[in-house]
């Protein structure tokens, strides 16, 4: 008897092919529903539309030019300078026996106060032109002795305040382009605070005494301050011109200069071998607060807010529509492994939202920047790698938010409830941090722990330890690093998507 012959089919990876089929089905479903496609196109167009509106509505034409430092960054370069030219090599030594600051408490009411980064000391500068290269050794109101150069470099020296009983002696030596700063408490034992090379200093530089007094932080705002320093035992070495000292307020018309408090001004006065110098302003990188006429890339991308809401709507509808029209029964019948359906929807939605967000951002950024600059707005410079991070980060933020909406939609099975929940979860913290009167501690807490932390991917401004400012989300500074902020949103999304997958498997469709 001949044994029966059994036909065998070739081996097939049902799981893999099955998931690809589900993925293809979800993509086909998405691209054939006109409303979802239109929603994504509109979402992408909102970014350049808002960027154009932001650019054309800005108007800073006629504003004074922003001083630019040697590194191409905007700077604050305003202070009272008592100087004379130094040709070739040389040095200058002085004793600082007092540094006192006064802060306005009301109209015409100046009271003693602490301005930690008030500065008084010695400086060598290429010229009196704003943004020109320099190096300085100084005492400060609350940060001890410091040596600074190129606006962004800061080196600590001996700590402690100065007084008549505890003066600080400072010395600045030049050898070519090399500048060395020293500090001493007794004039006999000197500590080298730092050495730097000041490129482009030139054969003749302006050297002398200076006093600067940046705005003081008061609550959620700032108040202009003025500081007075007493100098003595002034000694010169090297090729000085032998002329008299000239006292000038540098940068009086600069947009980054807050000005003097009412009834005060810069001055220099001599008595009993001492010079008393009064000044205001700062020598430092510009921050968003010290340069209110400036704009950042984040401002150009204000359309992210509207685009986010549009993508949240599409993300929620991608699944809640199927519950509403009962199509979910057919979808799950075709693929009984329900978690694969949800995963396929998430992949399709994320990819489409990412591409739409990236295209919108890539068009919006240069368009808005060009229009803003044409209207006289200074845009804080951004390296190319940072621009790429902002573009890809914004696209990832929008795409991930749409997945969060998809997940919540799978949980609540209701479009309006899903859209409202996710919008409040992401957008409300963003709105609250954008309120100028929100306390910094509360704003930073929201920007750390809520999904709105993901907006940190749009941060382009740099915080500087030597600049006292309100570094809050309202001013464009986030407490988390860009990708760390995005990770907060991603974590919320992963948890919600996992919960949606569990509920989808356990509940009836």
Order of alpha helices (4+ residues) and beta strands (2+ residues): alpha-alpha-beta-beta-beta-beta-beta-beta-beta-beta-beta-beta-beta-beta-beta-beta-beta-beta-beta-beta-alpha-alpha-alpha-alpha-beta-alpha-alpha-alpha-alpha-alpha
